């Protein structure tokens, strides 16, 4: 009789352990999804403050658009416009260099699983200027507000 009780107890313990492991796995998966959503959304307050057209101390012109796309030129006389995408996460500006011809699936996967091409720490941000610290080189970059009709008309 005690052998039967031991078997039932062992079976109950196995079932309880399996349920505990399954619930833990589900909870970890939910935490992962919540983290990914928060990471994908970035920081809208910081992002809204960065939207605009900026000129750097060496003449580089950036235009950060509210939809996460951006354009840049090396200086005001350069007709070549570079396309990239960006996101503000916490106190960082993340830049994603994308090939000009990419499909929507690739772009979505890039945001979910990809890593940024460049990452900058936002050191100072006012309506008229901002400073970025290049986390790779340690160089401090200064940008001031400007306007650029070529970047504004770029698709």
N, C-alpha and C positions, 0 to 999 in steps of 0.2 A: 504494500500500500504506500509506503513512504517513497518507493521508487517512482510510482505514478505521480505523486505530489511533486517530486523533484523534476520530473519531465515537464509537468504543467508549469511549474515555476520557471524553469529554463526557457520554455516557449514564450511565456509572458515577458520575461526579461529580453529575449531576442526581439520580440515585436516592439516593446517599448524603446529599445535601443535603435531599432530601424526607424521608428517614427521620430525619435529625437534627431537622428542624423538627417532625415529628410526635411524636417522643419528648419534645422540649422542651415541646410543648403538653400532652401527657399528664402530664408531671411537674408543670407549673404547675397543671393542673386538680386533681391529687391534693393539692397543697399548699393550694389554695383550699378543697377539701372538708375537709381536716384542720383548717384554721383555722375554718371555719364550725362544725364539730362542737365544737371547743374553746370557741368563742364561745357556742354554744347551751347548752352545759352550765354555763357560768358558773363560779363559784368555790364548790364545795360547803362548804368549811371556813368561809369567811366567811358564806355563806348560812345554815348551821346556827346560827351564833352570833347572827344577826339574827332568827331565828324567835322570835316571842313577841309580847306585848302591851306597847306602850310609850306613854308620855304625854310630850308636849312641854312646853316652858316656858310656852306660851300655852294649854295645855289640850287641844291636838289629841291624839286617841288613835288609834294605829295598831296593827293586828294583822297581822303578817306570818306567813303560814302556810307550812309546809314544801313544799306543792305549787306554790308560786309565785303563789298568789292572796293578796289582802290586802283588808282592810276598814279604813275610818277613819270617825271622827266629829269634828266641829269642837270639841266639848267633851262633858263627861259628861251635860249636860242636853239635848243635841241628839239627837232620835230619828232623824234622817236619816243613813243609812249609805251611804258611797261605796265602790264596788267598784273595784279596780285590780289589776294584776299587777306582779310585781317579779322582779328577778334580781340577784344579786350577781356582778359581773364584776371580777376582779382586786381592786382596793381601792375599787370603786365600787358604789353602789346605783343600779340603773336601774329606773325606774317607767314602766309602760305603762298609760295611760288607755285603757280599752276601752269601747265602747258596751255597754250592758246586754244587748242582743240581738245576739249575734254567733255565726256558725257556726264549726265546728271548723276548716274550711279557712282562714277568715280569721285565726283565732287562730294557727294554725301558720305561715301566711305572715307574720304580723306579727312573730313571733319570728325567723324566718329573714332576712327582708328589711327589716323595719321598724326604725325608730329609736325610742329611748325618748322618752316625753313629757318626762321630767325625769331628770336625772343628778346624783347627789350623790357627793362623795368622802367615804369613811368615814375620819374623822380619828382617832377613838378608839373602842374597843369593849371593854367589860368585861361580865361577867354582869349587872351592875346598871344600866348606862347606855351610851349611845353618842352620839357627836357626828358630825354630817354637815355638810359644806360644800356649799352650793348652788353648783354650778359656773357657773350663769348669773348669779346676783345677787351671789355672794361672801358671802352671809349664813351664819353658823355656827348650826346648829340642835342643841339639846341634848334628848335623850330619856332617860327613866328607866323602869324596869320598873313595870308596873301590872297590873291585871286589869280586865276589862270583860265582864259577862255578856251584854250586848246584842251585842257583836261576836263573842263566842264562839258564840252561837247563830245568827248570820247564815249563810245558805247559801253 
